Amino acid sequence: MKMRVGLGLVLLGVLMVPSHALDSEQKRGKALLQSLCSRCHAVGPTGASPHPDAPPFRTFGDSKLYDEDFALRLQTGLSTIHKDMPSFQFDRPEAEAAVNYLKAIQVRNRRR
């Protein structure tokens, strides 16, 4: 009986761990993106973007985030033709932290 209770507590503890546990670099990236981007974009793993034309960051997908040039584009100055979006320029550690956070929150196709 004691073993079952102990096992149950262990399983409960595992189930309570957040599904998006972030490492320290990803936490820095999240904080950076929240301070710069959350006025328009949904920065977290859930929720709608405040600006209707701003996609939630969790939907950026593999094509944009795993492009090796994305972190470099953040460093050289990210801009867009969208009239409401300001230009941003990140240093290398900021760009890497932002990209690693974005990779951590991407919605994945779970069908297999």
N, C-alpha and C positions, 0 to 999 in steps of 0.2 A: 504494500500500500504506500509506504513512504517513497519508494522508487517511482511510482506512478505520479504522485504529487510533485516530486522533484522534477521529473521529466516534463510534466505539465507546466510548471513554472518556467523552465528553460524555454519551452516552445512559445509560451506567452511572451517572454522577453524578446525572442527572435522576431515574433510578429509585430512587436511594438517599435522595432528599429525603423526609422524613416526610410522610405524607399529611395530617397534622393540624398543619402548621406554624402556630404561633400568633404573633400580634403581641403587643406588650408589654402592652396592655390585657387581652387574652385570657389571657395568662400570669398577670396579677394576679388575674383572676377565678378562674382554675383554682386558684391558691394559696389564695385565700379559701375557695372551696368545699371544697377538700381539708381545710383546717383545721377548718371548721365541720360538714361534712356527710359526710365519708368514713367515719365510724364506722358509718353505716347505708347510705348510697347509694354505688353505683359512680359515681364522679365522672368517670372517663376515657372514652375512646372504646371501650373493651372491658372485659370482666370482669363478674362478678355482684355484686350488692349484698350486703354482709354481713348486712343485716337482710332477711328474706324478704318483708316487706311494703313495702319501700322500692324504688321503681322506679329503674332506672339512669337517670342524668340524660340520657344520649344518646337516650332514648326519649320525652322530653317532647313532642316534635313541635311542629309549627307552631302549632297552636291555642293552646297555652299561651305559648310564647315570643314569638310575634309579636303577641300581644295587647299593645297599647300600654300597658295598665295594669299589666303584670307587673312592670316595673322600679319603678313607683310602689308596688305592693303590697310589694315587698321593702323599700322605704324606710319604709313606714308600719307595718311589722311583719308578717312572714309567720308565720302560724300555721295549724294544721290541727286537725281533731278527732281525728286519730290520737294515741292516748295516749302513744306513745313519742317523738313529735317535739316538740322544744323550739321556742319562738318565737324568731325572729330579726328584727333590724332593721338594715338596711344604710343607709349614707349614699349620696348620689346617685352619686358615682364608683364606689363598691363595687357598687351595684346595676347600673349600666351595664356594668361589667367582667364581672360574673357572667353577665348576660344575653348579652353578646357571646361569652363563652366557651361558654355552653350552645348558642348558635346554631351555633358552629363544630363542635361534636361530634355534632350530631344525625344519626341514621341516616336516610338518605333512601331512598325507594323508587326504585330504579335502573331499573325497567322503563320503557321509552319506545318 
